[in-house]
Amino acid sequence: MRLLPFLLLVFVSEGLWGQAEFRAVGGPGAELGKAVVPHAEGAFLVATSKLEGSNVLRGYVAHFDADLEVDWTLLIPTSSLQEQVIDAWSSSAGVVSILTQTLDPTNGYTTVIHQLDSTGTFGDVVEPPTPPNFLPIKHVKWQGEMWLVGQMGNHPGAINLYSGEERPWGGVPGTYDKINDAMVVNGVLVSVGSRSQGDSTSTAIWGMYPLGQLAFERIDPDPQAGQWSEATALDLGEEVIRVIHSYETQNDDDSSLLHSLISLHPTTGAVTGILEGPVSGQRPGRDILWTPSGWVKLSQTDGFTSLDQSVLVTHYSENGTYLRQGAWGTPFEEDPSQVVLHSDGSIWIAGSTRGVIDPSWNAFILRLDSVGAFDVWAESSWGVGIYNDPLFDDALGLDELPGPNRHHWNCTPNPTSGKTQISSDLPLAEVAFQPFAWKLLDCTGREVRQGRGTEVDCNGLDPGVHHLIGEVRQSPFQITLVVE
């Protein structure tokens, strides 16, 4: 790993701070850090990689040793059009389970779980019995069994990992319910996300009993939120559930994106209080973590003039009293995604940084000694490691990659509100006159159009990101298409 002494890194705090270690890893494409899984001998950093100059998405894993040196990196092998990392967790000592979502022309979206040990050796690969185009978000242990929680069309649901048994909820007619995180509290599956209806999107919190009855539902619980709000994460403390959500203000002239913590009773789900966060700026909430030393809140902030968008870590006592906070960042841009607690008391953060290795996004981890060391960080040295991954030197030749998009595919125009044409660098005769079939999926994986040939009619479709998938002469393609 290369340490770059000339790279300007800044850590801003309201008190003194202690040992912190930062590592960035990736190549010339885009590696978006999703999860970090620490273990006794190091840590797994799990990300989604978009290879340079292509629509190819692959799961990307970097393993760090106990000194945070890179042991190895790899792209998860797949024959699918896309594979996106959703979640990761420790399944046994030194072994990580990685939950992914794949996309291919025949089966649409499929859920896959990979197992990988600290030597980079793959174990079992499982495709759970999920319904078509189920979009996984989280794994939980519920009533002694493993379940996958995710999106089922316009509403959330849970799928038993072994039996395929389903537990749907939400989806009131005329609404779209989105889920972002879930956990089991006192036998109740508590999940958070948002409900969209008309022009508004509001934070939503649900509780489900094991047999499928709704225990509670809380929609738009923060009176400070305007036309848009959404919960991203939750955790359980000694006597309270805390949910972090982001929101736009009620003032139409204010472009701020803020966040707060919503406190819930762990049995009834009743809202017992709200811990307000920032009052201005672009400061969305990302994650919340309970530790024996109090609460750790993870957010992105533009609140420090010496930094660009940066990582903000805030420490609260068990009862929600503000203690201290500190921002870490580079002159470029960071966006955190997850914060976890290791058994040794250290705090690990996963996310993405833009500009440290090259102008694209790369994955990062940030390790902090402990919650208790927050007040002495600045008295200790802290390290920065940058790993420009040679793995991508070979991966850039897309013709050598297994899977889709060996040729360049596009749509013109894109974005579009009407008709668009599929194009490729394949010989014209193979594209224009082959009777190939395609499907158009919306952001939930629902098929909204299908057809044959190069013309795609998007008239009447809802605005947003869509995925156009198909195959020509055994060459699968996937195109991200934006409908206006």
N, C-alpha and C positions, 0 to 999 in steps of 0.2 A: 504493500500500500504506500502510496506517495503522500508525504506530509508537505503541504504547500505553505512555506513560511511567508510568502508574499501576499497570500489571500487575506483580505481584511475581513475579520469576523468580530461581531459586536455582541456583548451580553449586557443588557440593561436591567437593573433591578432596583427595588425600593429599599433594599437592605444589603447585607453581604451575602455572597453566594459561594458555593463550594465546587467540588470536582464535577465536571461535565465533559462528556466525550461525544463528538459528532463524527459521523461517517456518511459520505455520499458515494453512490455506486451507480454505474450505468454506462451508456454509450451515446451515439449521436441521434438515436430515435427519442422516444419518450418513455421513461420508466416511472410509473406512478405507484409510490409506496402505499400498500394497503394495510399490512399487519406486521408486527414483530412478535416472535415467540422465543423468549430467552430460555435457556436451560443451564444446567450445571457447568457445561464446558463451552458455552458460547451463546449464539443466538441465530435464528433464522429471520431474514428480512424477505418478505413475500410481496411481490409487486406484479402489476400488469405492464408489459412492454409492447409499445407500438413501434414496429421496426421502421427505420428511416425510409421515406419515400414509398410507403405502402399502406394498405389497410390491414395488414397482418397484426393480430393481437395474440400475444403469447403470455402464459404465466412465467414469471421470472423469479428465481430464488437465489439469494446470496447468503452464504453461511459465514459467520464471523467466529473466530476462536475467542478464548477468554480474554485475550489482549486486544480484541476488536480488530485483528488483522483478517483480511479476507482469505478464507480457506479455499473456497470454490464458488463458482456461480454456474447456473444452468438455465436453459429454457425448457419448460415442461413439454415433453413430446406429445404431439397431437396431430391428427389428420383433419381436424375440423377447420372451418373457415375462420373462426375466432375462438379464443379461450381467454376468459377474463377471470381474474382472481376476485373472489367475494369475501372469503373469511379464512382464517387459519388458527389452529390451536394445537396444544401439545396433547398427543394421544397416549404417549408413554415416554419414559426417560430418553431424551435425545432423539425423539421421533416427532415429526410434525404432520398433521393432517391438513390438507389444503382443499378448500371447497371452491370449485370453479363452475363457470357457466360457459358451455360451448354453443356454437352456432354452425349449422350446416344446412345445405339446401333440402335434404330429405326429411330430417327430423326437427328442423327449427332449433329451438333452444333446448339443451339437455344439461342436467346437473351431473357433475362428476366430483368424486372425492379421491385425491391422490395421497398416498403416504410416502414419506421421504425421511431417511435418517440423516444423522450428522456427517456421514461420510459421502453423502450425495447419492446413495443407493435407493432406488424406488422399491416400495413394497406393493401392497394391494392397490388396485384401481377399482373403485366401486361406482356404478351408475345406479343410484337409488331409484325406486319405483315412483317417480313423480309424474303428474299429469302433463300433457303436452304444453310446452312453453311456460312451465312453472319457472319463476325467477327467484332463486334462493337468496336469502339475506344473511341468515344466522343459523347456527346449530345450537340446540339446547338439550339438556337432559330433563325429561318430564315424566313423572310417574315411573321412574326407574328405567326409561327407554330413551333412545336418541331420536330427536325430531329435527326436521329442517323447517325453518320458518321463512316465508317469502311471499311473493306476489302471485296471485291466482286471478289473472284478468284484472277486473276493476276493484278487487278487494284482497286483503291479506288472507293467509291460511297457513296451517302447519301440516306437515306430512311425516308420518311415522317412517323412520329410516329403513325399517325391516319389513313391516307389513303393508306399507303404502296407505294406511288409514289416514283419512283427511279430516281436518278441523278448520273449516272456513269461518270467517267473521267479517263484519263490516259490509261495504258494498250496498248501502242504501240506494234505492233507485234515484238516478240523476246525479250521483256522486262518484268520485274516483278516490278510493282510499289507498294510500301508499304507506309501506312499512319500511323502516330504516334500522331498527334494532329491537331485540327482545331478550327477556330473561324470565326465569321461573322464580316466583316469590310466594312462599307458603302454599305451594301446590297450584298457584294461579299463574298462567302464562301472561305476562305483562309485555305489551309491545307498544312502540311509539312510531310516529310518522306524521302523516297529514291527511286531511280530507279536502278535496277540491270540489267546488260546486259553483257553477257559473263563472264569474270573474274573480272569485276569492279562493284562497287556499289557507287552511287553518290547521294549527297543531292538533294532532289527535293522539289519544292515549287509550288503549283498550286493555281489559283484563278478561281472560277466558278460563272458566273452570275445565277440569280434565274431560268431562263428558261433552263439552262443546257449548255450554250455556255461557252467555255474556255475564261476567261478574260486574263490570263497570265500563263506562265509556265517558271520556272527558274530551270535549271538542272546544277548541279556542279558549283555553283556561287562563291566558294571560291578557288582562285588560289593556296592556300597553301596546299589544300587537295591532298592526293595521290590516291591509288587504291580503298580505302574505305572511305566513309563519309556518315553520316545520320543525319537528323534533328530530334529532339525529342520534341520541344515545341516552342510556339510563344506567343506573347502578343502585345497589341496595346498601344502605348504611346500617347502623345498629337498630334504629327505630324509624327509618324514613327511606322512601324511594326518592331519588332525585333524577330529574329529566332535564337535559340541556336542549334548548330550542333556539332557533334564530328567527328573526322577524324584521319586517319593514315597519317603520313608524306610521302612525295615523296621519301624519302631516304630509300631504301630497307634494309639498315643496322640499321635503327633506329626503335625500337619497341615501340616508344611513341604513346600514344593515347591522343590526345589533343582536344580542343574545341575553338570555337570563336562565336561571335554574328554577324549575317548578318542583315543589316538594309535595309528595303524596303520602297518605297513610298507607302502610304496607299491607293492611288487611282489606280496608274498604275502598282504597283508591281515591279517597277524598283529597282535594287540594287543601293543604295545610299552610301554604305560604309560597312566596316567590322571592328569590334572591336576585335582585336587579343587577345587571351588568353594566356595560358601557352606555353612554348617553349620546354618542355621536361617532361617525366614522364608518369604515368598512371592517366590521369586527364580528364575523360569524362564529358561532360555537361549533366545536367539533366532537368532543368526547368528555366524559365525566367518569371519575374513578374514586371509589372509596378505599381508604387504607386505614390501618389502626392508628395512624397519626392525623387523620382527618381526610378531607376531600381534596382531590386534585382536579382542577378544571382545565381543559385544553381548548384553546381557541386560536384563531388567526387575527392579527391586529395590524392596523396602520397607525398605531398611536405613538410611535417613537420615530422622531425625525431622522435619527441616525441609521435607521433601517428601512428597507422596503416592507412589503407585507411579510410578517414574521410570526414566529411561534410564541404564544403567550401561555405561561403556566401560572395558575393562580391557586393558592393554598387557603382552604377554609378549615375551621375547626369542625368537630362532629356536629355541633348545633348550628353551623352555618355562619359563624362569625368570620369575617375577613381577616386573614393574617398577613399575607404578603403575596407578591407576584414578581415575575421576572420574564423578560422577553429575550429570546435568542434569535439571531438572524445574521444574514450576510447583506452586502449591498444589493443583492438581487432579490429573490422572492422565495418564500417558503410557505407551504400549506400543509399543516399536520393532519393526520387522519385518525390516529389511535394512540391511547396511552394505557400501559399495562404495568402491573406490579409484579416483580419477581419475588421468589421465596426468600431471597437474601435482603429484601427491603429496597432494592434499587428500582428506579422508575425508568421505563423504556418508552420512547415515543417513535412512531413511524410516520412518514410523510413524504412529501415531494419538494425538491428544490430546483429552481430554474436559474441557470447561469453559472453554477459553480464549476461544472465540467465543460459544458458547451451551452449554446443558447436554448437548448431544449430542456425538458423536465427530466430529473433523475431522482431515484429513490434515496431516502436517507433514514438513518436512525440517530436518535439523541438519547444517551444514557446519563441519568442523573444519579448520584450516589444514593440518595434516600430523601424522603420527605423531610426527615429531621435535619438534614444537612442544608436545607434551603437557605438558612441564614448565614452560611459561611462559604458560599460558593466562590465569591470573588477573591478569597484569600488563597485559593489553590490554583495551580495551573490546570488548564483544560486543553484537550487535544482535538485536532481536526485531521481527518484522513480523507483523501479523495482517491477513488479507485476508478480509473478510466478502463472499463472492462474490455479486454482483448477478445472476449467471446463474440462481440458484435463485429469484429473485423472479418470473421468468416460468415456471420449471419447476414451480412449486407448483400451478398449475392443471392437474391431471392429465388433464382432459378434452381438453386441447390437446396432450397428449403422444402421439406415435405409440406403438403397441405395446399391452401388456396392462394390465389393472387400471384401466381408465378408471372402472370402478365398484368400490365397496368389496366385497370378498369375505371371508368368514370361515367358520370351523367352530365349532360349539358341541356339546359341550364341547371345549375345546382347552387343555391336554393331555387325552388320553383313553386308556383301556385297553380300550374297547369300541366302541360305535357313536357316530358323530358326524354332525351335519347341516350341509350346506352352506347358507349364507345369503348374500344380496346385497342391495344397495340398488336392484337392478333391480325393476321391477314384479313382484309375486308371480306373476302368470300366466306370466311369461317364465321364472321359475326353477322353480317347483313343478311345472309341468305340461309343460315342454319335455323331450323324451327325450334330453337332452344326455349325452354320454359323458365319463368322466373316467378318469385313470390316477393311481395312487399309486406314487411312486418312493421308495426308501430313500436313505440318504446317499451311496451309491456310484453312484446312477443306475439301479439295477436295479428293474424294474417288479415290485411285490409284490402289487398289487391292480388291478383295473379294474372298472368298472361303469357304470350309467346312473342318472340321477336324483340326488336330494339326500342320500340316506343312504349313508354310508361305514362299512363294518364293519372295525374294526381288531383284532378278536379274533385272538389267535395271532401277531401281528406282533412282531418284535424291538423292544425299547425304543429310542428315539432320534428324531432329527429326520427327518421325511419331507416330500416335496413333492407336493401334490395339484394336478394340472394338468388343464385341460379348456377347453371353449369353448362359449358360449351365444350364439346369434344373431350370430356373427362377433365376439363379444367374448371374447377369451381371458382365462383367469384362472389364477392361481397362488396357492396357500395353503400357508404353512409350518405343518405339523401335527406336534405332538410326541406320540409314543406312549409311554405309561408302562409 
